[in-house]
Amino acid sequence: MIPCSFLRNKDKARLPPALSVASSSSVKIGSRSSLKAFSSFSTPPSTSSSSSESSSSSTSGKFADVCVAIGSNLDVREGEDADSSSRFQHFHVALRLLQERGFEIKKLASVYETKPVDTLIENQPKFLNSACVLRHPREWSVLECLGKMKDIEREMGRDVYKTDKGPRVIDLDILFSEKEPMVRYDPPPFPSSSSSSLSSYEKKFWLEVPHGRIKERAFVLAPIADLTETMSFDKSGDVSITMANQMTAMARLWKEEERRIMQTPTKNFEEANEDDILLQRVAPFKRNMRLEPYEGRAKVMGVLNVTPDSFSDGGVFNTSVSTALRRAEQLADEGSRIIDVGGQSTRPGASRVSAADEIARVAPVLEAICERFKNDPRNIAVSVDTFYGEVVKVADAIGVDIINDVSGGDWDEGMLSAVANTKVPLGYVLSHQRGNPQVMSKNASYPVGSVAKTVGDEIASQYLRKVLPSGISAWRCWIDPGFGFAKSEEQCVELLSDLKDVRASLAKNECGGLAKAPMLVGMSRKRFVGNMLVDEKRKDVPKDARDVASAAAAIVALMNGANAVRAHDVKLHADIAKVADAVAASKRKTGSYE
């Protein structure tokens, strides 16, 4: 189990004053409030006696920030369809309800799967945990913010009185507040049942900021660290009462413990007992919302083009549905965990096919493949490679698991809306590009030595400006640096060499958990790979002779932050994925986890 109190005394002694003071049970800033005054939690009393407000320029004026933990360990609730109710689905419902109540989603941490801790109820399901930074109108008190969150919990079906330490559909806790960085409110003593006018839900209402047990909970510290990549400890002024300093202190504490906590006890995931895994990042994989770990567990995406003109296998598998299905079965047998079905070529210079024509190509194939692998014990996912919103709608209705969008949502105005409104929150591959296939080659201009950084900057911009505002959370996103898309052959090689800088750039751009999202790379049989093999006579290497070099490039990518590789020769890439996983497992075993 994740230890409830995994910090040693010497670790606690190093905490800055902000955290050591806030953890004291004797501290009470603000008055004990009567819950009778706000039975709906919508209009709590003023918190005028709280500590002074932060002068942070990012939230000064009309708005302030709070950092909120989110958790769920109930999937299907009684009377609900398994395809429409899950822990991951509950997370997204909570986000929507937060926005409806006036909060703005600023930043999301990664999603973690953790074992239940600090509970008297045995055999609970595992939790999903994360955290987020929310912006709210500055006139709201932190108590009012919490009241809105408790309304959401109640609306989603949680009874705090019955499930305070048990399974819960949603759990929202304020960890830190920029406006009121140190505050505590206790509920009044429970009145007798005969005289009580309070519901059981309201009797459980209390508040402590910073949350009193942050230091003891790995499943809270890890998400906080995701949110603080760009924060630094400010030693000016009164360092004990700023939200930024409090979060930074907790992130530093987690960094010292991360290698010890985030380890699996055996050589690889396949041999590990699920109950022995303490804490791991997870991402959407199958549409049944059973999220999967991805760090140190490389996946192969097998390419299945049902097109007449794709650069490598155009015209091979588009002759009939049965031909495409046999190819899909072959890909799965060779080790593909994802089968990626595409209905039009996006190679540089390719002509665009209409959405209707693309649907005519892919829909029958998707229907056959989704049906074939729906209950396959190998847990094969099906993705659709498209940039059209109409294709997404059809594929979602058929039952695909992942949307693989090479356009980043730029080539069809209905794309992001369609992705945001899938029946369940499917995985979405957010790719880097600069312009459509007709013009992308003209846009391959990057500062020398900064290709990977620039790619990260531009993915961050796309996410913050378009993807997140469209309603697609970082929790759903995979990232793809876009090898061959608006990049010269030399720039592709530089990108491969510096691939870690993509994640570093996402972190610096305040993207939170997106910097740690699964990374998919697609280099298989591309020209830049073949040209690394040419001799002095500069003879072109045939596409089907580039597979070994493609696999070599793939393992470089996997060792530099990638988690999945898109491939034509799946057997070869599945083998190199096992090598990468073995190396990752060795790093965890020896304590060199990154």
Secondary structure, 3 states (H helix, E strand, C coil): CCCCCCCCHHHHHCCCHHHHHHCCCCCCCCCCCCHHHHCCCCCCCCCCCCCCCCCCCCCCCCEEEEEEEEEECCCCCCCCCCCCCCHHHHHHHHHHHHHHCCCEEEEECCEEEECCCCCCCCCCCCEEEEEEEEEEECCCCHHHHHHHHHHHHHHCCCCHHHHCCCCCCCEEEEEEECCCCCEEECCCCCCCCCCCCCCHHHHCCCEEECCCCHHHCHHHHHHHHHHCCCCCCCCCCCHHHCHHHHHHHHHHHHHHHHHHHCCCCCCCHHHCCHHHCCEEEEECCCCCCCCEECCCCCEEEEEEECCCCCCCCCCCCCCCHHHHHHHHHHHHHHCCCEEEEECCCCCCCCCCCCHHHHHHHHHHHHHHHHHHHCCCCCCCEEEEECCCHHHHHHHHHHCCCEEEECCCCCCCCCHHHHHHCCCCCCEEEEECCCCCCCCHHHHCCCCCCCHHHHHHHHHHHHHHHHHCCCCCCHHHEEEECCCCCCCCHHHHHHHHHCCHHHHHHHHHCCCHHHHHCCEEEECCCCHHHHHCCCCCCCCCCCHHHCHHHHHHHHHHHHCCCCCEEEECCHHHHHHHHHHHHHHHHHHHHCCCCC
